[in-house]
Amino acid sequence: MEEEAEIDRLPIDLLAHILVMITSFTDLAQASGVCRKWKHGVKQALARRHTLSFAGCKMDDESTSRLVRHAYSLEELDM
């Protein structure tokens, strides 16, 4: 049996707290594709954000809208 990675042992709230510190939307989108736990962590991280920037990002509309709909605490959005 394969041993679990250290980061996979983190509670989802702590993982989300770490993911909040990622400023690149592209990096968050990629992190959401790692596994289900990380996808859930990214959703929680987006829900905690007050600002979000897409400056310089080239994302397709579908993947962007899938993630942004979880950012319901936004006060500022930079396109």
mmCIF file of the N, C-alpha and C atoms, coordinates in Angstrom:
data_MODEL
# 
_entry.id   MODEL 
# 
loop_
_atom_site.group_PDB 
_atom_site.id 
_atom_site.type_symbol 
_atom_site.label_atom_id 
_atom_site.label_alt_id 
_atom_site.label_comp_id 
_atom_site.label_asym_id 
_atom_site.label_entity_id 
_atom_site.label_seq_id 
_atom_site.pdbx_PDB_ins_code 
_atom_site.Cartn_x 
_atom_site.Cartn_y 
_atom_site.Cartn_z 
_atom_site.occupancy 
_atom_site.B_iso_or_equiv 
_atom_site.pdbx_formal_charge 
_atom_site.auth_seq_id 
_atom_site.auth_comp_id 
_atom_site.auth_asym_id 
_atom_site.auth_atom_id 
_atom_site.pdbx_PDB_model_num 
ATOM 1   N N  . MET A 1 1  ? 0.847   -1.191 0.000   1.00 0.00 ? 1  MET A N  1 
ATOM 2   C CA . MET A 1 1  ? 0.000   0.000  0.000   1.00 0.00 ? 1  MET A CA 1 
ATOM 3   C C  . MET A 1 1  ? 0.884   1.243  0.000   1.00 0.00 ? 1  MET A C  1 
ATOM 4   N N  . GLU A 1 2  ? 0.528   2.205  -0.846  1.00 0.00 ? 2  GLU A N  1 
ATOM 5   C CA . GLU A 1 2  ? 1.303   3.428  -0.982  1.00 0.00 ? 2  GLU A CA 1 
ATOM 6   C C  . GLU A 1 2  ? 1.034   4.360  0.195   1.00 0.00 ? 2  GLU A C  1 
ATOM 7   N N  . GLU A 1 3  ? 2.111   4.947  0.715   1.00 0.00 ? 3  GLU A N  1 
ATOM 8   C CA . GLU A 1 3  ? 1.984   5.843  1.865   1.00 0.00 ? 3  GLU A CA 1 
ATOM 9   C C  . GLU A 1 3  ? 1.435   7.200  1.422   1.00 0.00 ? 3  GLU A C  1 
ATOM 10  N N  . GLU A 1 4  ? 0.573   7.782  2.237   1.00 0.00 ? 4  GLU A N  1 
ATOM 11  C CA . GLU A 1 4  ? -0.044  9.070  1.957   1.00 0.00 ? 4  GLU A CA 1 
ATOM 12  C C  . GLU A 1 4  ? 0.992   10.190 2.078   1.00 0.00 ? 4  GLU A C  1 
ATOM 13  N N  . ALA A 1 5  ? 0.956   11.156 1.152   1.00 0.00 ? 5  ALA A N  1 
ATOM 14  C CA . ALA A 1 5  ? 1.860   12.300 1.212   1.00 0.00 ? 5  ALA A CA 1 
ATOM 15  C C  . ALA A 1 5  ? 1.510   13.176 2.408   1.00 0.00 ? 5  ALA A C  1 
ATOM 16  N N  . GLU A 1 6  ? 2.501   13.854 2.947   1.00 0.00 ? 6  GLU A N  1 
ATOM 17  C CA . GLU A 1 6  ? 2.304   14.693 4.139   1.00 0.00 ? 6  GLU A CA 1 
ATOM 18  C C  . GLU A 1 6  ? 1.202   15.745 3.924   1.00 0.00 ? 6  GLU A C  1 
ATOM 19  N N  . ILE A 1 7  ? 1.191   16.396 2.762   1.00 0.00 ? 7  ILE A N  1 
ATOM 20  C CA . ILE A 1 7  ? 0.200   17.453 2.533   1.00 0.00 ? 7  ILE A CA 1 
ATOM 21  C C  . ILE A 1 7  ? -1.217  16.898 2.475   1.00 0.00 ? 7  ILE A C  1 
ATOM 22  N N  . ASP A 1 8  ? -1.353  15.636 2.106   1.00 0.00 ? 8  ASP A N  1 
ATOM 23  C CA . ASP A 1 8  ? -2.681  15.021 2.058   1.00 0.00 ? 8  ASP A CA 1 
ATOM 24  C C  . ASP A 1 8  ? -3.249  14.767 3.449   1.00 0.00 ? 8  ASP A C  1 
ATOM 25  N N  . ARG A 1 9  ? -2.419  14.861 4.449   1.00 0.00 ? 9  ARG A N  1 
ATOM 26  C CA . ARG A 1 9  ? -2.885  14.667 5.837   1.00 0.00 ? 9  ARG A CA 1 
ATOM 27  C C  . ARG A 1 9  ? -3.441  15.941 6.448   1.00 0.00 ? 9  ARG A C  1 
ATOM 28  N N  . LEU A 1 10 ? -3.247  17.076 5.768   1.00 0.00 ? 10 LEU A N  1 
ATOM 29  C CA . LEU A 1 10 ? -3.734  18.349 6.300   1.00 0.00 ? 10 LEU A CA 1 
ATOM 30  C C  . LEU A 1 10 ? -5.255  18.386 6.295   1.00 0.00 ? 10 LEU A C  1 
ATOM 31  N N  . PRO A 1 11 ? -5.844  18.957 7.336   1.00 0.00 ? 11 PRO A N  1 
ATOM 32  C CA . PRO A 1 11 ? -7.295  19.157 7.314   1.00 0.00 ? 11 PRO A CA 1 
ATOM 33  C C  . PRO A 1 11 ? -7.648  20.123 6.178   1.00 0.00 ? 11 PRO A C  1 
ATOM 34  N N  . ILE A 1 12 ? -8.816  19.986 5.627   1.00 0.00 ? 12 ILE A N  1 
ATOM 35  C CA . ILE A 1 12 ? -9.236  20.796 4.481   1.00 0.00 ? 12 ILE A CA 1 
ATOM 36  C C  . ILE A 1 12 ? -9.202  22.289 4.795   1.00 0.00 ? 12 ILE A C  1 
ATOM 37  N N  . ASP A 1 13 ? -9.533  22.681 6.019   1.00 0.00 ? 13 ASP A N  1 
ATOM 38  C CA . ASP A 1 13 ? -9.501  24.102 6.389   1.00 0.00 ? 13 ASP A CA 1 
ATOM 39  C C  . ASP A 1 13 ? -8.095  24.675 6.328   1.00 0.00 ? 13 ASP A C  1 
ATOM 40  N N  . LEU A 1 14 ? -7.113  23.897 6.758   1.00 0.00 ? 14 LEU A N  1 
ATOM 41  C CA . LEU A 1 14 ? -5.722  24.355 6.710   1.00 0.00 ? 14 LEU A CA 1 
ATOM 42  C C  . LEU A 1 14 ? -5.236  24.413 5.261   1.00 0.00 ? 14 LEU A C  1 
ATOM 43  N N  . LEU A 1 15 ? -5.608  23.436 4.462   1.00 0.00 ? 15 LEU A N  1 
ATOM 44  C CA . LEU A 1 15 ? -5.249  23.448 3.049   1.00 0.00 ? 15 LEU A CA 1 
ATOM 45  C C  . LEU A 1 15 ? -5.843  24.684 2.376   1.00 0.00 ? 15 LEU A C  1 
ATOM 46  N N  . ALA A 1 16 ? -7.102  24.990 2.666   1.00 0.00 ? 16 ALA A N  1 
ATOM 47  C CA . ALA A 1 16 ? -7.755  26.177 2.096   1.00 0.00 ? 16 ALA A CA 1 
ATOM 48  C C  . ALA A 1 16 ? -7.034  27.445 2.540   1.00 0.00 ? 16 ALA A C  1 
ATOM 49  N N  . HIS A 1 17 ? -6.602  27.504 3.790   1.00 0.00 ? 17 HIS A N  1 
ATOM 50  C CA . HIS A 1 17 ? -5.869  28.671 4.291   1.00 0.00 ? 17 HIS A CA 1 
ATOM 51  C C  . HIS A 1 17 ? -4.571  28.861 3.502   1.00 0.00 ? 17 HIS A C  1 
ATOM 52  N N  . ILE A 1 18 ? -3.886  27.794 3.219   1.00 0.00 ? 18 ILE A N  1 
ATOM 53  C CA . ILE A 1 18 ? -2.648  27.862 2.424   1.00 0.00 ? 18 ILE A CA 1 
ATOM 54  C C  . ILE A 1 18 ? -2.975  28.319 0.995   1.00 0.00 ? 18 ILE A C  1 
ATOM 55  N N  . LEU A 1 19 ? -4.026  27.776 0.416   1.00 0.00 ? 19 LEU A N  1 
ATOM 56  C CA . LEU A 1 19 ? -4.387  28.115 -0.955  1.00 0.00 ? 19 LEU A CA 1 
ATOM 57  C C  . LEU A 1 19 ? -4.856  29.560 -1.098  1.00 0.00 ? 19 LEU A C  1 
ATOM 58  N N  . VAL A 1 20 ? -5.369  30.166 -0.037  1.00 0.00 ? 20 VAL A N  1 
ATOM 59  C CA . VAL A 1 20 ? -5.757  31.581 -0.071  1.00 0.00 ? 20 VAL A CA 1 
ATOM 60  C C  . VAL A 1 20 ? -4.547  32.458 -0.382  1.00 0.00 ? 20 VAL A C  1 
ATOM 61  N N  . MET A 1 21 ? -3.380  32.018 0.002   1.00 0.00 ? 21 MET A N  1 
ATOM 62  C CA . MET A 1 21 ? -2.164  32.807 -0.193  1.00 0.00 ? 21 MET A CA 1 
ATOM 63  C C  . MET A 1 21 ? -1.658  32.782 -1.633  1.00 0.00 ? 21 MET A C  1 
ATOM 64  N N  . ILE A 1 22 ? -2.195  31.910 -2.455  1.00 0.00 ? 22 ILE A N  1 
ATOM 65  C CA . ILE A 1 22 ? -1.807  31.865 -3.865  1.00 0.00 ? 22 ILE A CA 1 
ATOM 66  C C  . ILE A 1 22 ? -2.501  33.013 -4.579  1.00 0.00 ? 22 ILE A C  1 
ATOM 67  N N  . THR A 1 23 ? -1.730  33.876 -5.198  1.00 0.00 ? 23 THR A N  1 
ATOM 68  C CA . THR A 1 23 ? -2.296  35.067 -5.841  1.00 0.00 ? 23 THR A CA 1 
ATOM 69  C C  . THR A 1 23 ? -2.628  34.844 -7.315  1.00 0.00 ? 23 THR A C  1 
ATOM 70  N N  . SER A 1 24 ? -2.045  33.867 -7.936  1.00 0.00 ? 24 SER A N  1 
ATOM 71  C CA . SER A 1 24 ? -2.278  33.609 -9.360  1.00 0.00 ? 24 SER A CA 1 
ATOM 72  C C  . SER A 1 24 ? -3.528  32.759 -9.560  1.00 0.00 ? 24 SER A C  1 
ATOM 73  N N  . PHE A 1 25 ? -4.486  33.296 -10.317 1.00 0.00 ? 25 PHE A N  1 
ATOM 74  C CA . PHE A 1 25 ? -5.694  32.529 -10.589 1.00 0.00 ? 25 PHE A CA 1 
ATOM 75  C C  . PHE A 1 25 ? -5.358  31.272 -11.393 1.00 0.00 ? 25 PHE A C  1 
ATOM 76  N N  . THR A 1 26 ? -4.384  31.386 -12.290 1.00 0.00 ? 26 THR A N  1 
ATOM 77  C CA . THR A 1 26 ? -3.961  30.229 -13.082 1.00 0.00 ? 26 THR A CA 1 
ATOM 78  C C  . THR A 1 26 ? -3.461  29.117 -12.173 1.00 0.00 ? 26 THR A C  1 
ATOM 79  N N  . ASP A 1 27 ? -2.675  29.474 -11.159 1.00 0.00 ? 27 ASP A N  1 
ATOM 80  C CA . ASP A 1 27 ? -2.163  28.472 -10.212 1.00 0.00 ? 27 ASP A CA 1 
ATOM 81  C C  . ASP A 1 27 ? -3.302  27.843 -9.411  1.00 0.00 ? 27 ASP A C  1 
ATOM 82  N N  . LEU A 1 28 ? -4.269  28.648 -9.013  1.00 0.00 ? 28 LEU A N  1 
ATOM 83  C CA . LEU A 1 28 ? -5.423  28.110 -8.284  1.00 0.00 ? 28 LEU A CA 1 
ATOM 84  C C  . LEU A 1 28 ? -6.218  27.143 -9.167  1.00 0.00 ? 28 LEU A C  1 
ATOM 85  N N  . ALA A 1 29 ? -6.388  27.513 -10.429 1.00 0.00 ? 29 ALA A N  1 
ATOM 86  C CA . ALA A 1 29 ? -7.114  26.643 -11.354 1.00 0.00 ? 29 ALA A CA 1 
ATOM 87  C C  . ALA A 1 29 ? -6.387  25.314 -11.517 1.00 0.00 ? 29 ALA A C  1 
ATOM 88  N N  . GLN A 1 30 ? -5.065  25.364 -11.609 1.00 0.00 ? 30 GLN A N  1 
ATOM 89  C CA . GLN A 1 30 ? -4.285  24.126 -11.728 1.00 0.00 ? 30 GLN A CA 1 
ATOM 90  C C  . GLN A 1 30 ? -4.341  23.319 -10.441 1.00 0.00 ? 30 GLN A C  1 
ATOM 91  N N  . ALA A 1 31 ? -4.296  23.989 -9.299  1.00 0.00 ? 31 ALA A N  1 
ATOM 92  C CA . ALA A 1 31 ? -4.370  23.286 -8.009  1.00 0.00 ? 31 ALA A CA 1 
ATOM 93  C C  . ALA A 1 31 ? -5.711  22.573 -7.862  1.00 0.00 ? 31 ALA A C  1 
ATOM 94  N N  . SER A 1 32 ? -6.761  23.165 -8.415  1.00 0.00 ? 32 SER A N  1 
ATOM 95  C CA . SER A 1 32 ? -8.079  22.534 -8.296  1.00 0.00 ? 32 SER A CA 1 
ATOM 96  C C  . SER A 1 32 ? -8.162  21.228 -9.076  1.00 0.00 ? 32 SER A C  1 
ATOM 97  N N  . GLY A 1 33 ? -7.225  21.016 -9.983  1.00 0.00 ? 33 GLY A N  1 
ATOM 98  C CA . GLY A 1 33 ? -7.211  19.793 -10.773 1.00 0.00 ? 33 GLY A CA 1 
ATOM 99  C C  . GLY A 1 33 ? -6.354  18.678 -10.200 1.00 0.00 ? 33 GLY A C  1 
ATOM 100 N N  . VAL A 1 34 ? -5.709  18.913 -9.058  1.00 0.00 ? 34 VAL A N  1 
ATOM 101 C CA . VAL A 1 34 ? -4.818  17.902 -8.473  1.00 0.00 ? 34 VAL A CA 1 
ATOM 102 C C  . VAL A 1 34 ? -5.605  16.676 -7.999  1.00 0.00 ? 34 VAL A C  1 
ATOM 103 N N  . CYS A 1 35 ? -6.620  16.915 -7.202  1.00 0.00 ? 35 CYS A N  1 
ATOM 104 C CA . CYS A 1 35 ? -7.457  15.828 -6.682  1.00 0.00 ? 35 CYS A CA 1 
ATOM 105 C C  . CYS A 1 35 ? -8.729  16.456 -6.098  1.00 0.00 ? 35 CYS A C  1 
ATOM 106 N N  . ARG A 1 36 ? -9.657  15.622 -5.678  1.00 0.00 ? 36 ARG A N  1 
ATOM 107 C CA . ARG A 1 36 ? -10.923 16.142 -5.129  1.00 0.00 ? 36 ARG A CA 1 
ATOM 108 C C  . ARG A 1 36 ? -10.709 16.996 -3.886  1.00 0.00 ? 36 ARG A C  1 
ATOM 109 N N  . LYS A 1 37 ? -9.800  16.578 -3.016  1.00 0.00 ? 37 LYS A N  1 
ATOM 110 C CA . LYS A 1 37 ? -9.559  17.330 -1.779  1.00 0.00 ? 37 LYS A CA 1 
ATOM 111 C C  . LYS A 1 37 ? -9.032  18.726 -2.104  1.00 0.00 ? 37 LYS A C  1 
ATOM 112 N N  . TRP A 1 38 ? -8.102  18.813 -3.051  1.00 0.00 ? 38 TRP A N  1 
ATOM 113 C CA . TRP A 1 38 ? -7.552  20.111 -3.426  1.00 0.00 ? 38 TRP A CA 1 
ATOM 114 C C  . TRP A 1 38 ? -8.614  20.960 -4.123  1.00 0.00 ? 38 TRP A C  1 
ATOM 115 N N  . LYS A 1 39 ? -9.461  20.348 -4.929  1.00 0.00 ? 39 LYS A N  1 
ATOM 116 C CA . LYS A 1 39 ? -10.538 21.091 -5.578  1.00 0.00 ? 39 LYS A CA 1 
ATOM 117 C C  . LYS A 1 39 ? -11.455 21.705 -4.522  1.00 0.00 ? 39 LYS A C  1 
ATOM 118 N N  . HIS A 1 40 ? -11.786 20.931 -3.504  1.00 0.00 ? 40 HIS A N  1 
ATOM 119 C CA . HIS A 1 40 ? -12.608 21.428 -2.403  1.00 0.00 ? 40 HIS A CA 1 
ATOM 120 C C  . HIS A 1 40 ? -11.863 22.543 -1.654  1.00 0.00 ? 40 HIS A C  1 
ATOM 121 N N  . GLY A 1 41 ? -10.559 22.370 -1.455  1.00 0.00 ? 41 GLY A N  1 
ATOM 122 C CA . GLY A 1 41 ? -9.744  23.389 -0.785  1.00 0.00 ? 41 GLY A CA 1 
ATOM 123 C C  . GLY A 1 41 ? -9.708  24.693 -1.568  1.00 0.00 ? 41 GLY A C  1 
ATOM 124 N N  . VAL A 1 42 ? -9.588  24.598 -2.902  1.00 0.00 ? 42 VAL A N  1 
ATOM 125 C CA . VAL A 1 42 ? -9.591  25.796 -3.749  1.00 0.00 ? 42 VAL A CA 1 
ATOM 126 C C  . VAL A 1 42 ? -10.950 26.491 -3.650  1.00 0.00 ? 42 VAL A C  1 
ATOM 127 N N  . LYS A 1 43 ? -12.028 25.732 -3.651  1.00 0.00 ? 43 LYS A N  1 
ATOM 128 C CA . LYS A 1 43 ? -13.370 26.321 -3.524  1.00 0.00 ? 43 LYS A CA 1 
ATOM 129 C C  . LYS A 1 43 ? -13.492 27.081 -2.204  1.00 0.00 ? 43 LYS A C  1 
ATOM 130 N N  . GLN A 1 44 ? -12.994 26.478 -1.118  1.00 0.00 ? 44 GLN A N  1 
ATOM 131 C CA . GLN A 1 44 ? -13.040 27.162 0.187   1.00 0.00 ? 44 GLN A CA 1 
ATOM 132 C C  . GLN A 1 44 ? -12.155 28.400 0.176   1.00 0.00 ? 44 GLN A C  1 
ATOM 133 N N  . ALA A 1 45 ? -10.988 28.292 -0.463  1.00 0.00 ? 45 ALA A N  1 
ATOM 134 C CA . ALA A 1 45 ? -10.068 29.428 -0.536  1.00 0.00 ? 45 ALA A CA 1 
ATOM 135 C C  . ALA A 1 45 ? -10.705 30.576 -1.311  1.00 0.00 ? 45 ALA A C  1 
ATOM 136 N N  . LEU A 1 46 ? -11.365 30.269 -2.421  1.00 0.00 ? 46 LEU A N  1 
ATOM 137 C CA . LEU A 1 46 ? -12.033 31.311 -3.203  1.00 0.00 ? 46 LEU A CA 1 
ATOM 138 C C  . LEU A 1 46 ? -13.163 31.965 -2.412  1.00 0.00 ? 46 LEU A C  1 
ATOM 139 N N  . ALA A 1 47 ? -13.862 31.191 -1.614  1.00 0.00 ? 47 ALA A N  1 
ATOM 140 C CA . ALA A 1 47 ? -14.952 31.735 -0.802  1.00 0.00 ? 47 ALA A CA 1 
ATOM 141 C C  . ALA A 1 47 ? -14.438 32.724 0.242   1.00 0.00 ? 47 ALA A C  1 
ATOM 142 N N  . ARG A 1 48 ? -13.185 32.601 0.630   1.00 0.00 ? 48 ARG A N  1 
ATOM 143 C CA . ARG A 1 48 ? -12.594 33.483 1.657   1.00 0.00 ? 48 ARG A CA 1 
ATOM 144 C C  . ARG A 1 48 ? -11.953 34.732 1.057   1.00 0.00 ? 48 ARG A C  1 
ATOM 145 N N  . ARG A 1 49 ? -11.782 34.769 -0.244  1.00 0.00 ? 49 ARG A N  1 
ATOM 146 C CA . ARG A 1 49 ? -11.085 35.885 -0.890  1.00 0.00 ? 49 ARG A CA 1 
ATOM 147 C C  . ARG A 1 49 ? -11.970 37.123 -0.968  1.00 0.00 ? 49 ARG A C  1 
ATOM 148 N N  . HIS A 1 50 ? -11.333 38.278 -0.815  1.00 0.00 ? 50 HIS A N  1 
ATOM 149 C CA . HIS A 1 50 ? -12.032 39.543 -0.955  1.00 0.00 ? 50 HIS A CA 1 
ATOM 150 C C  . HIS A 1 50 ? -11.642 40.228 -2.264  1.00 0.00 ? 50 HIS A C  1 
ATOM 151 N N  . THR A 1 51 ? -10.492 39.835 -2.821  1.00 0.00 ? 51 THR A N  1 
ATOM 152 C CA . THR A 1 51 ? -10.047 40.371 -4.108  1.00 0.00 ? 51 THR A CA 1 
ATOM 153 C C  . THR A 1 51 ? -9.593  39.217 -4.990  1.00 0.00 ? 51 THR A C  1 
ATOM 154 N N  . LEU A 1 52 ? -9.699  39.434 -6.283  1.00 0.00 ? 52 LEU A N  1 
ATOM 155 C CA . LEU A 1 52 ? -9.265  38.422 -7.241  1.00 0.00 ? 52 LEU A CA 1 
ATOM 156 C C  . LEU A 1 52 ? -8.839  39.136 -8.506  1.00 0.00 ? 52 LEU A C  1 
ATOM 157 N N  . SER A 1 53 ? -7.712  38.730 -9.057  1.00 0.00 ? 53 SER A N  1 
ATOM 158 C CA . SER A 1 53 ? -7.196  39.370 -10.256 1.00 0.00 ? 53 SER A CA 1 
ATOM 159 C C  . SER A 1 53 ? -7.002  38.351 -11.369 1.00 0.00 ? 53 SER A C  1 
ATOM 160 N N  . PHE A 1 54 ? -7.450  38.731 -12.550 1.00 0.00 ? 54 PHE A N  1 
ATOM 161 C CA . PHE A 1 54 ? -7.241  37.932 -13.743 1.00 0.00 ? 54 PHE A CA 1 
ATOM 162 C C  . PHE A 1 54 ? -6.235  38.605 -14.668 1.00 0.00 ? 54 PHE A C  1 
ATOM 163 N N  . ALA A 1 55 ? -5.558  39.627 -14.175 1.00 0.00 ? 55 ALA A N  1 
ATOM 164 C CA . ALA A 1 55 ? -4.622  40.385 -15.006 1.00 0.00 ? 55 ALA A CA 1 
ATOM 165 C C  . ALA A 1 55 ? -3.580  39.439 -15.615 1.00 0.00 ? 55 ALA A C  1 
ATOM 166 N N  . GLY A 1 56 ? -3.489  39.461 -16.921 1.00 0.00 ? 56 GLY A N  1 
ATOM 167 C CA . GLY A 1 56 ? -2.517  38.629 -17.621 1.00 0.00 ? 56 GLY A CA 1 
ATOM 168 C C  . GLY A 1 56 ? -2.907  37.168 -17.755 1.00 0.00 ? 56 GLY A C  1 
ATOM 169 N N  . CYS A 1 57 ? -4.072  36.791 -17.278 1.00 0.00 ? 57 CYS A N  1 
ATOM 170 C CA . CYS A 1 57 ? -4.505  35.387 -17.334 1.00 0.00 ? 57 CYS A CA 1 
ATOM 171 C C  . CYS A 1 57 ? -5.294  35.132 -18.606 1.00 0.00 ? 57 CYS A C  1 
ATOM 172 N N  . LYS A 1 58 ? -5.055  34.002 -19.195 1.00 0.00 ? 58 LYS A N  1 
ATOM 173 C CA . LYS A 1 58 ? -5.836  33.563 -20.349 1.00 0.00 ? 58 LYS A CA 1 
ATOM 174 C C  . LYS A 1 58 ? -6.482  32.244 -19.975 1.00 0.00 ? 58 LYS A C  1 
ATOM 175 N N  . MET A 1 59 ? -7.729  32.333 -19.579 1.00 0.00 ? 59 MET A N  1 
ATOM 176 C CA . MET A 1 59 ? -8.482  31.152 -19.160 1.00 0.00 ? 59 MET A CA 1 
ATOM 177 C C  . MET A 1 59 ? -9.696  31.039 -20.055 1.00 0.00 ? 59 MET A C  1 
ATOM 178 N N  . ASP A 1 60 ? -10.135 29.812 -20.304 1.00 0.00 ? 60 ASP A N  1 
ATOM 179 C CA . ASP A 1 60 ? -11.370 29.681 -21.073 1.00 0.00 ? 60 ASP A CA 1 
ATOM 180 C C  . ASP A 1 60 ? -12.541 30.014 -20.157 1.00 0.00 ? 60 ASP A C  1 
ATOM 181 N N  . ASP A 1 61 ? -13.623 30.452 -20.752 1.00 0.00 ? 61 ASP A N  1 
ATOM 182 C CA . ASP A 1 61 ? -14.779 30.923 -19.991 1.00 0.00 ? 61 ASP A CA 1 
ATOM 183 C C  . ASP A 1 61 ? -15.359 29.870 -19.063 1.00 0.00 ? 61 ASP A C  1 
ATOM 184 N N  . GLU A 1 62 ? -15.384 28.625 -19.505 1.00 0.00 ? 62 GLU A N  1 
ATOM 185 C CA . GLU A 1 62 ? -15.996 27.562 -18.706 1.00 0.00 ? 62 GLU A CA 1 
ATOM 186 C C  . GLU A 1 62 ? -15.206 27.292 -17.421 1.00 0.00 ? 62 GLU A C  1 
ATOM 187 N N  . SER A 1 63 ? -13.888 27.134 -17.529 1.00 0.00 ? 63 SER A N  1 
ATOM 188 C CA . SER A 1 63 ? -13.102 26.842 -16.326 1.00 0.00 ? 63 SER A CA 1 
ATOM 189 C C  . SER A 1 63 ? -13.085 28.029 -15.379 1.00 0.00 ? 63 SER A C  1 
ATOM 190 N N  . THR A 1 64 ? -13.064 29.229 -15.926 1.00 0.00 ? 64 THR A N  1 
ATOM 191 C CA . THR A 1 64 ? -13.070 30.436 -15.091 1.00 0.00 ? 64 THR A CA 1 
ATOM 192 C C  . THR A 1 64 ? -14.386 30.546 -14.337 1.00 0.00 ? 64 THR A C  1 
ATOM 193 N N  . SER A 1 65 ? -15.489 30.394 -15.034 1.00 0.00 ? 65 SER A N  1 
ATOM 194 C CA . SER A 1 65 ? -16.788 30.539 -14.366 1.00 0.00 ? 65 SER A CA 1 
ATOM 195 C C  . SER A 1 65 ? -17.024 29.446 -13.336 1.00 0.00 ? 65 SER A C  1 
ATOM 196 N N  . ARG A 1 66 ? -16.503 28.244 -13.594 1.00 0.00 ? 66 ARG A N  1 
ATOM 197 C CA . ARG A 1 66 ? -16.653 27.145 -12.627 1.00 0.00 ? 66 ARG A CA 1 
ATOM 198 C C  . ARG A 1 66 ? -16.003 27.493 -11.295 1.00 0.00 ? 66 ARG A C  1 
ATOM 199 N N  . LEU A 1 67 ? -14.843 28.162 -11.334 1.00 0.00 ? 67 LEU A N  1 
ATOM 200 C CA . LEU A 1 67 ? -14.146 28.506 -10.101 1.00 0.00 ? 67 LEU A CA 1 
ATOM 201 C C  . LEU A 1 67 ? -14.666 29.804 -9.481  1.00 0.00 ? 67 LEU A C  1 
ATOM 202 N N  . VAL A 1 68 ? -14.918 30.807 -10.306 1.00 0.00 ? 68 VAL A N  1 
ATOM 203 C CA . VAL A 1 68 ? -15.308 32.121 -9.780  1.00 0.00 ? 68 VAL A CA 1 
ATOM 204 C C  . VAL A 1 68 ? -16.644 32.085 -9.058  1.00 0.00 ? 68 VAL A C  1 
ATOM 205 N N  . ARG A 1 69 ? -17.529 31.204 -9.439  1.00 0.00 ? 69 ARG A N  1 
ATOM 206 C CA . ARG A 1 69 ? -18.832 31.153 -8.761  1.00 0.00 ? 69 ARG A CA 1 
ATOM 207 C C  . ARG A 1 69 ? -18.704 30.812 -7.275  1.00 0.00 ? 69 ARG A C  1 
ATOM 208 N N  . HIS A 1 70 ? -17.552 30.305 -6.861  1.00 0.00 ? 70 HIS A N  1 
ATOM 209 C CA . HIS A 1 70 ? -17.324 29.998 -5.445  1.00 0.00 ? 70 HIS A CA 1 
ATOM 210 C C  . HIS A 1 70 ? -16.735 31.187 -4.688  1.00 0.00 ? 70 HIS A C  1 
ATOM 211 N N  . ALA A 1 71 ? -16.390 32.247 -5.407  1.00 0.00 ? 71 ALA A N  1 
ATOM 212 C CA . ALA A 1 71 ? -15.777 33.425 -4.784  1.00 0.00 ? 71 ALA A CA 1 
ATOM 213 C C  . ALA A 1 71 ? -16.860 34.437 -4.417  1.00 0.00 ? 71 ALA A C  1 
ATOM 214 N N  . TYR A 1 72 ? -17.773 34.047 -3.558  1.00 0.00 ? 72 TYR A N  1 
ATOM 215 C CA . TYR A 1 72 ? -18.915 34.889 -3.235  1.00 0.00 ? 72 TYR A CA 1 
ATOM 216 C C  . TYR A 1 72 ? -18.620 35.997 -2.230  1.00 0.00 ? 72 TYR A C  1 
ATOM 217 N N  . SER A 1 73 ? -17.410 36.068 -1.683  1.00 0.00 ? 73 SER A N  1 
ATOM 218 C CA . SER A 1 73 ? -17.055 37.138 -0.751  1.00 0.00 ? 73 SER A CA 1 
ATOM 219 C C  . SER A 1 73 ? -16.272 38.258 -1.431  1.00 0.00 ? 73 SER A C  1 
ATOM 220 N N  . LEU A 1 74 ? -16.185 38.215 -2.753  1.00 0.00 ? 74 LEU A N  1 
ATOM 221 C CA . LEU A 1 74 ? -15.384 39.207 -3.467  1.00 0.00 ? 74 LEU A CA 1 
ATOM 222 C C  . LEU A 1 74 ? -15.911 40.618 -3.263  1.00 0.00 ? 74 LEU A C  1 
ATOM 223 N N  . GLU A 1 75 ? -14.994 41.518 -3.038  1.00 0.00 ? 75 GLU A N  1 
ATOM 224 C CA . GLU A 1 75 ? -15.300 42.930 -2.977  1.00 0.00 ? 75 GLU A CA 1 
ATOM 225 C C  . GLU A 1 75 ? -14.662 43.655 -4.163  1.00 0.00 ? 75 GLU A C  1 
ATOM 226 N N  . GLU A 1 76 ? -13.630 43.021 -4.757  1.00 0.00 ? 76 GLU A N  1 
ATOM 227 C CA . GLU A 1 76 ? -12.909 43.636 -5.868  1.00 0.00 ? 76 GLU A CA 1 
ATOM 228 C C  . GLU A 1 76 ? -12.503 42.554 -6.868  1.00 0.00 ? 76 GLU A C  1 
ATOM 229 N N  . LEU A 1 77 ? -12.758 42.828 -8.145  1.00 0.00 ? 77 LEU A N  1 
ATOM 230 C CA . LEU A 1 77 ? -12.397 41.898 -9.203  1.00 0.00 ? 77 LEU A CA 1 
ATOM 231 C C  . LEU A 1 77 ? -11.638 42.672 -10.258 1.00 0.00 ? 77 LEU A C  1 
ATOM 232 N N  . ASP A 1 78 ? -10.401 42.286 -10.509 1.00 0.00 ? 78 ASP A N  1 
ATOM 233 C CA . ASP A 1 78 ? -9.538  42.952 -11.491 1.00 0.00 ? 78 ASP A CA 1 
ATOM 234 C C  . ASP A 1 78 ? -9.486  42.093 -12.742 1.00 0.00 ? 78 ASP A C  1 
ATOM 235 N N  . MET A 1 79 ? -10.009 42.633 -13.827 1.00 0.00 ? 79 MET A N  1 
ATOM 236 C CA . MET A 1 79 ? -10.003 41.919 -15.099 1.00 0.00 ? 79 MET A CA 1 
ATOM 237 C C  . MET A 1 79 ? -8.891  42.461 -15.924 1.00 0.00 ? 79 MET A C  1 
# 
